[in-house]
Amino acid sequence: MNERRRQQYLEAMGIESFVPRLQLVGAKASEPCAIAQAAPAVMPMDGQYAANLPGANAAKAMDGQYAANLPGANAAKAMDGQYAANLPGANAHASVLGSEVVTPSLTGETVSSAQETPRAPLIAREALQAENQDASPALAEPSPASDAQSKTESVEAARFTLSVWRVSETLLAVDSCDTSSVLPTAAVLQSICHCCGISSRLGNEERLYWPMVELPDKPIGWEDARLMIANYLEGKLLARPVATILLFGEQSFRACADVLLDSQAYSDACYSIISIDAFAAEALVLPSLSSILRSPDLKKPVWHALCENGLVSS
C-alpha cells in the first residue's frame, strides 16, 4: 500500500503513528520511510506564467511587463497572456491558450500562429497527470468511516425489555415484557408454575433493557443484544445452573438463542424445545405472557406444549 495512503487510513481511524527518537531496549531500529511526494502542478494564474527555454532560465511575465536579458538566450516577450520566444538557429516556440501569437521575424514581418493547436506548458501538463494518478485510487476506494457508517445503517435495531424469574432450582423463566400496558403477567406465570408442580411463590423479578443507553454511535443491533443477555445469564447460572428455561415471546427467544435468528425462526420454534449450549440447558419456546392474557385461545396450545415436554406434574 502507498505509504501516504496508509497514513491517511491510520489518521481516519484515530491511530497515531509513533516513532521513538531513541532506540528502545530490545526493539528494532526505526528506519525512515521515504514518502513519494507528487510534483506540484504549475497552473497559469491571472497574468502570470513560466516559460522553460533550453539553455536559459525561466522567463516570468505579468500583464504589461516584459522579461529580457536572459543569459544564453534572447529576450522572451510576454504580454496579456501571450508570449513568444525567438532563438537564433532554432524555431520559435509559441503556446497560447485560446489567443493568437504574433512572432516578430528578422525581416520585420510578423508571423501568425493562430492555426496551431493550443498546448499547455510541458511541466504543468506532466505534473498534473502525476497528481491525478496519485489521487484517483484514493477517490475510488471507500474510506473506513464510510464503511462503518453503511454497516451501522444496515443493522436491524433491537428494542425490548425482558423479565427474568428464578422459578425453582431447575427452572428459569424469561418473558418479553410489554411496558406499554400494566398486565398481571406474574400471576399467569404463577399459574403455569402450579401446573408444573411448583407451589413456591415467585421470587423477585429482574428486568433487562435494550438498548442499554440512548446515545448515538452505541450498539443497537440484535447481535450486540444477544451477547449482552448471554453474558448476563452465564454469570447468573454459573453458580446455580438450571435444566430448563421457559422463553416467553419473540424477544426472549431471539435474545437467548445461541445464534442470531429472525422472526420466522421464532414462529417455527414456538411450542417446541430447543437446546441452548451456552447455558447447557433446554428451552421451551412459548408466546409471551402478555399475549396469553390478551388472547385466551393461546392457553390450550401452551398447555399441550407443557404436557408434551414433561413439564406438567401428574
N, C-alpha and C positions, 0 to 999 in steps of 0.2 A: 504494500500500500504506500502511496505517496506520503512522505513524512509530514508535509504541511497539512494534508487532509486528515492524517491520523491525529495530529494535534488539535485540529478543529473538532473532530469527533470527541476527543477527551474533554475539550473545553465545553462542548454542548452537554456532556454527561456530568459536568461538575467535578471532573477528576483533574487535580493539579499535578503537573509534571514536576518531579523532584530530582535535581541533580546536585549532589553534595560538592561543595568546593574542595573538601579534603577527602582523601580516600578513607573509607570506613574499614574497621578491622575485619579481616576475613572476607571483604567484598571485592568484587572485580572492579578494576579501574574503569571509570566512566570514559567513554570515547565520544568526542563531539561528533554530531551527525550533521553533515552538510545538507542544507535545505536549498533546493533549487529555487531561485527567485526568477520570476518572469520579468523579462525586459520591459521597462515602462514604454508604453505606446507614445510615439511622438505625434500628437494630434495638432493640426493647424488651429490657431486661435485667431481672434479678431485682429487683423493687421499684422500678424506675426507668423513666421515660418523659418525653417532652417534648410539651407541648401548644402549638399555634400558634393564637393567637386574634387576629382582626382588631383592629388598633388597640392591641395590648397585647404585652408581652414574653412569652416562653415561660414557662410555669409548670412548675417542676420539683418532683417529689414523690417521696418514698421511703415505705417501709412505716411506717405510723403517724404520718406527718407531713403537714402542710397547707401550701400556699403561698398567701399572701394579700397584700393591699395592692399590687396591680399598678396602675401609673399608667394612667389612662384606661379602666379596666375593673374589674369586680367581682372578688372573690377567687375563684380556681379551687380547688375542693376535690378532693383526691385521697387515696385510702387503699386499700391492699391490692389494687393492680391495677385500681382503678376511679377514674374522675374524672367531674366534671360541671361545666359552666360555665353560669352564668345571667347573661345580659347584658340590661340594660334596652332595650326596644324591639326585641329580636331573639329568635329562637327559641333554646332551649337546645340546645347541641351536646353530644352524648354518644357515646362509642365505647368499647366494652368487648369484649375478646376472650374469648368463652365465659363471661361472667358478666352479671348483671343490674345495671343502673344505676338508682339512685334519685335523682331530681332534686327538691329542695325547691321548692315553688311559693310565691307571695306570700301565699297564704291559709293556709300552714302544712301543706297536704296534700302528700303525696308522689305522684309520677307514675312508674310503672314503664315501662321501655322494653326489657323482655326480648324483646319480639316483633320489635324492629328487627334487621336483619341486621348482624352484627359487621363492622366495617371497620377496616383498618389506617390509621394516620395517612397523610395525603396525601404528605407529604415523603418518608417512608420508602418508600412504595409506588413513587413516581416514581424515587427514587434506585436502588432495587433493580432496576427494569426497565432503567434505563440501564446498570447494571453487567452485567446478564445479556446485553444486546445487544452489549456490547463484548467480553465473554468468550466468547460462543458460537462465533464464527468460529475463534478460536484452538483451541478444542477439536475442531472439525470437521476442520481441516486437519492432516495428519500432519507431524510435526516432521522436520527434516533428519536428526537422529540415528536416528529410526525407519526412514526411507527407506534410510539407509546400512546399517542392521542387516539389513533384509529383503533388500536386494540381496546382502549377503555370504552370507546363508543360501541363496540361490538359485544361487550359483556352483558349478559342478561342480569338486570338488577334484581336483588332479593330483598324482601321486606317482610318480616314476620316476628311473632312473639311466641315462645314455647313455654309451656307449663310443665314442670318436672315434679313427679311424686315418687317417693320411695315407698311402694305399697307394702312390700314384705322383704325378707332376706333374699328371696329368689326372684322377685318381680319388680320391674320398674315401668312406670307409665310416663309417656311424653305426649303431650297434646298440643295441637296447633290452636293457640288461644285467639279468640276473636275479641279484640279490645274495643270494638265499636259498640258492643252491647254487653250488658251485665246479665249473664245467664248462670244458673246453678250447675255448672259443669262438674264441680267437685261432688255434688250429690249423685249425678249419673255415674261417675267413676266409683263411688262408694257402693252403689247397687251392683255394678259389674263385679266388684271385689267380693261381695256377699255371694254372688253366683259361683265364684271361683273358690269358695270355701274360706275366704279371708274375712274374719269377723272384726279384726282390729280397725280402729279408726285411722283415717289417712293422716300422714304426717304433714309437716309444713310444705307449702307449695313454693317452688323456686321458679323464677321466670328469667328467661334468656331473651335478649332483644338483639335484633339485627336490622339495619347496621348499628354498630355499637355507638358511633358518633356521627352526627350530621355535619360533616365537613367536606369541602371539595378535595379531590385527589386522594380520597380514602377508599379502602376496599368496600365494594357493594355487591359483588357477584356471588353466585351460588358456590363456586369453588372455595372462595375465602370463608364463606359462612359455614360450609361443611367442615373445613379444617378447624374453625373455632369451636364448633359443637363437639367435634371428635376429641379435641384436646381437653375440653371441659369434662366430658363423660368418662374419658380414660382416667383422668385424675380422680374422679368420684368413685369409679368402680374398681380401681386398682386394689384398694384395701378390702372392699366389700363387693365382690363380683356377684352378678345375677345370672340366672339361666335363661330368663325370658324378658323381653321388652315389648310393651304394648305401644305401638306407634299410631296415634290418632291424628288423621289428617294428612294432607299432601305435604305441607311444610315440614312436619316432623319426619316424614318418610324421606324427603329429598335431603334434609339436613343431616340425618343419621346414617344414611346409606354409605357403603364402602366406596362407591364410585359416584361420579356426577351423573344424575338421572334427570329426566324431564317429567312433565305431567302425564304423558302417555304411559311411562313406566309405572307411575303410581296407579293408574286405572287398571293396568294388567296385574299388579301385585296385590290389589285390595282384597281383603278377606282370605289372605294366604300367609304362609310362613316364609320368611327369608332369613338368610344367615348373615350376620354382621361379624366379620372376622376381627375387626378392630377391637370389639368388646367381648369376643369369644362367647357370643350369645345368639339366640334365635329371636326374631322379632315377628310379631303378628301385626299386619297392617290392617287398620280399620278406619272408617270415616271419623272425622273429628267429633268431639263430644258436643260442640255447638250444633253441628249438622244433625246429630241424632236427636237433639232437643227440638230442632226446627222441623225435622221430618221423622215422625214416629215410625214410618214404614221401614226405616233402616234398622230398627231393633231386631227384627226377625233374622235378617242375614248376619247381623252381629252375633246373635245367639247361636246360630248354626256354626259360625266360624269358631266360636269358643268351644263348642261341643266337639267339633271335628278334630281339633288340635289338642284335646285332652286337658283343657284349662278349667272346665266345669267339674266341680266335685260331685260325686254320686251321693 
